[in-house]
């Protein structure tokens, strides 16, 4: 573990870790303050998104969620961001790019594009995250997420989880993407949907 000085969030501690499955979640735990001393620290388990975090894409909500989570944890002074190398819902950057291309060519959402490429809609796994948190000294958390599958997997792995919503405002570019996440993947994004599943 080592210290890291950041521009916006002060000094944090970094602990790297590997995944039992190559390519499925190697990453780092970013520790703010002393989360192990908190009864239920705020935690974000976040998958890398090159498009959003590097190129600041408006087509997804990844950057907005990432920065909001960091801000919320920094304000509390104690918490953890688990940053996973699970690009493209775990399928990798190359297959993610192919899904984007297909979605734009066939005018379908990304969930359907993954299906047409014979890929699972979400290949990510989170069980090994529990081992990382336990090594830090944390077994009860408030989890910043809208993803019920993430909550279920962490609960099944023995973690005590209380959900904290992490919603960001949609824009004209990512509304269809967010609608697909809510309707087809079950993410609780709080979008108002009409009778046909269209945002009101």
BELLIN-V340750 format. One record per residue. N is the residue number from 1. PHI is phi in radians with two decimals (* if undefined). PSI is psi as a letter, one per 40 degrees, with the letter a starting at -180 (* if undefined). NEAR is the number of other C-alpha atoms within 12 Angstrom. Layout:
# BELLIN-V340750
n-><N;N>
phi-><PHI;PHI>
psi-><PSI;PSI>
near-><NEAR;NEAR>
This chain:
# BELLIN-V340750
n-><1;2;3;4;5;6;7;8;9;10;11;12;13;14;15;16;17;18;19;20;21;22;23;24;25;26;27;28;29;30;31;32;33;34;35;36;37;38;39;40;41;42;43;44;45;46;47;48;49;50;51;52;53;54;55;56;57;58;59;60;61;62;63;64;65;66;67;68;69;70;71;72;73;74;75;76;77;78;79;80;81;82;83;84;85;86;87;88;89;90;91;92;93;94;95;96;97;98;99;100;101;102;103;104;105;106;107;108;109;110;111;112;113;114;115;116;117;118;119;120;121;122;123;124;125;126;127;128;129;130;131;132;133;134;135;136;137;138;139;140;141;142;143;144;145;146;147;148;149;150;151;152;153;154;155;156;157;158;159;160;161;162;163;164;165;166;167;168;169;170;171;172;173;174;175;176;177;178;179;180;181;182;183;184;185;186;187;188;189;190;191;192;193;194;195;196;197;198;199;200>
phi-><*;-2.49;-1.52;-2.52;-1.54;-2.01;-1.19;-1.87;-2.11;1.31;-1.54;-2.21;-1.95;-2.06;-2.20;-1.53;-2.71;-1.89;-1.99;-1.05;-1.94;-1.01;1.46;-1.96;2.09;-0.94;3.13;-2.38;-1.78;-1.82;-1.80;-1.77;1.08;-2.16;-1.08;-1.18;-1.57;-1.58;-1.15;-2.69;-1.21;-1.36;-2.35;-2.10;-1.78;-2.13;-1.66;-1.00;-2.43;-1.06;-1.02;-1.34;-1.46;-1.76;-1.71;0.98;-1.07;-1.64;-1.44;-2.42;-1.93;-1.11;-1.13;-1.04;-1.13;-1.07;-1.21;-1.12;-1.09;-1.06;-1.10;-1.12;-1.20;-1.09;-1.12;-1.23;1.60;-2.44;2.87;-2.45;-1.95;-1.68;-1.81;-1.87;-1.49;-2.09;-1.02;1.09;0.95;1.68;-1.57;1.72;-1.17;-1.13;-1.25;-1.08;-1.10;-1.11;-1.16;-1.05;-1.09;-1.14;-1.05;-1.30;-1.22;-1.66;0.96;-2.15;-1.41;-1.20;-1.09;-1.16;-1.09;-1.08;-1.07;-1.14;-1.57;1.05;-2.00;-1.07;-1.16;-2.69;-1.71;-1.26;-2.33;-2.29;-1.02;-1.22;-1.08;-1.08;-1.09;-1.12;-1.12;-1.15;-1.11;-1.23;1.93;-2.13;-2.29;-2.26;-2.39;-1.80;-1.74;-1.42;-2.85;-2.04;-1.77;-1.15;-1.16;-1.12;-1.06;-1.06;-1.19;-1.19;-1.10;-1.11;-1.55;1.74;-1.56;-1.57;-2.19;-2.02;-1.41;-2.13;-1.03;-2.32;-1.93;-2.18;-1.21;-1.27;-2.31;-1.13;-1.50;-1.89;-1.06;-1.13;-1.08;-1.18;-1.06;-1.12;-1.10;-1.28;-1.35;-1.69;-1.91;1.39;-1.19;-1.55;-1.77;1.23;-1.34;-1.39;-2.03;-1.36;-1.04;-1.71;1.46;-1.65;-1.04;-1.46>
psi-><i;i;i;h;h;i;d;d;e;a;h;i;i;h;h;i;i;i;i;d;h;h;e;f;e;i;a;i;h;h;h;h;b;g;d;e;e;i;d;g;i;h;h;h;h;h;h;i;g;d;d;d;d;d;e;f;i;e;e;i;e;d;d;d;d;d;d;d;d;d;d;d;d;d;d;d;e;h;a;h;h;h;h;i;g;f;i;f;f;e;e;i;d;d;d;d;d;d;d;d;d;d;d;d;d;e;f;i;i;d;d;d;d;d;d;d;e;f;i;i;d;h;e;i;i;e;d;e;d;d;d;d;d;d;d;d;f;h;e;h;i;h;h;h;i;e;h;d;d;d;d;d;d;d;d;d;e;e;i;h;h;h;h;h;i;g;i;i;h;i;i;d;d;e;d;d;d;d;d;d;d;d;d;d;e;e;h;g;e;e;h;h;i;a;d;e;e;i;h;*>
near-><15;14;17;18;15;15;8;14;26;21;20;30;27;25;25;26;27;22;24;16;17;18;24;30;36;30;30;30;38;42;41;39;26;25;33;24;20;23;19;27;37;44;47;45;46;45;41;35;33;22;23;23;22;13;13;17;18;25;27;34;36;37;28;26;31;33;25;25;36;35;26;28;34;30;17;21;24;33;42;44;45;41;33;36;33;32;32;38;37;31;31;28;21;16;27;32;23;23;32;28;20;22;24;18;13;14;16;21;32;39;34;27;30;29;21;21;21;16;23;22;27;31;26;34;34;41;27;29;44;33;23;35;39;21;17;30;23;31;31;29;36;33;36;36;35;32;32;24;23;35;35;22;22;32;23;18;23;22;29;25;30;26;28;25;25;34;26;26;21;24;18;15;15;24;26;31;35;38;35;28;31;27;25;21;25;22;24;28;30;21;26;18;18;11;8;10;17;17;23;12>
